[in-house]
Amino acid sequence: MFVLNSNRAEGSRVVRPDIEKILQKRKVKPKTNIDKEIINSVEAINFAFSKKMKWNIKSIKTIHYKLFHNIAPNTAGQYKTESNIAGDNIGGGIVSTTLPKDVPKEMRNLINWINQERKKKIYPPILALEFHWRFEAIHPFQDGNGRVGRILLNALLVESSFMPVIFFSKNHQSYCSAISKARTGYSKKLAQHFVEHLKKTKINIEKYEKEKVIKIASPQTEEWEKARVNTKIY
């Protein structure tokens, strides 16, 4: 479950030791919000990478619900009711997002767009990145949009047999800036950021596997990793 290795920049800080502690236990009752976030992330990722995942509103709300059902039950799986912003105020990347009243329409448009584009012969990483910045521009939920958006980006990659990518939190400002640039029509910076972190992801996966903390195709990693031998090279 190497996708979880990315430390979140939102909310409480989830670090690798926390993740390993939880994932190495077959059955564990979450005691803290960090425990809940890790277990919830596993469930959300496994759903997004499974055959149950459909490119519709219901599946996207399901991912959000799985992430927040026992942390913020009143907003889990529900669209935002108050305006919010995207980006990082330190890096100067804060931008406005879709107004709450317009979210249902914009999300329907996004779903229609991705389902049309998936029928075309578009290089999957390019399509995944464009979907990602479009989703982040809407920012449909009150919280957790970054997490949901990155899971969806990786779901698009995995369904086309491409390796998932980790966006490391220490580069969060650059990540926010790249998305902001993409929203204005300059997508090169986001593509460069993606390639940079894809390389880092590969290096970290190899290191993680050598340490044999979590074995590939173990019960913790679920069914989707069993097919990783067929992963395409970028």
Secondary structure, DSSP 4 states (H G I P E B T S, - for coil): -GGGGSPPSSSS---HHHHHHHHTSSS----SHHHHHHHHHHHHHHHHTSTT--SSHHHHHHHHHHHHTTTSTTTTT---SS--EES-TTTT--EE---GGGHHHHHHHHHHHHHHHTTS---HHHHHHHHHHHHHHH--SSS-HHHHHHHHHHHHHHHTTB------GGGHHHHHHHHHHHHTT--HHHHHHHHHHHHHHHHHHHHHHHHTSS-TTSGGGTGGGGGGGGPBP-
